[in-house]
Amino acid sequence: MTAARIRLQINHRAVEVVAGSSVAAAVAVAQSSPVFRRSTTGQPRAAFCGMGACFECRVRIDGVGQQRACMVPAREGMQVISDE
């Protein structure tokens, strides 16, 4: 039996992930070197702690900014924008 999959958009690109995955996992699948956001000095940032403490994985989800990708379950049809 194969795991159920869902489809969402990451930076306007369709991505398919296993149902129950976090948005952070979906971003990692979508990008060969995932950049979730950039620091105030322009340095690329990516998921670090995976439990919502570091705030490095912030993205825009369905138009709402500053969402911690590691804390949000991916949903069918979700629109995610990272700071590429």
Long-range contacts (C-beta under 8 A, 24 or more apart in sequence): 6-74, 6-75, 6-76, 7-76, 7-77, 8-74, 8-75, 8-76, 8-77, 8-78, 8-79, 8-80, 9-77, 9-78, 9-79, 9-80, 10-80, 10-82, 11-80, 11-81, 11-82, 11-84, 17-74, 19-74, 20-73, 21-73, 21-74, 22-69, 22-70, 22-71, 22-72, 22-73, 22-74, 23-59, 23-61, 23-67, 23-69, 23-70, 23-72, 23-73, 23-74, 23-78, 23-80, 24-50, 24-57, 24-69, 24-70, 25-74, 26-69, 26-74, 26-80, 27-57, 27-59, 27-69, 27-80, 27-82, 31-82, 31-84, 34-82, 35-82, 35-83, 35-84, 36-69, 36-82, 36-83, 37-82, 37-83, 38-83, 59-83
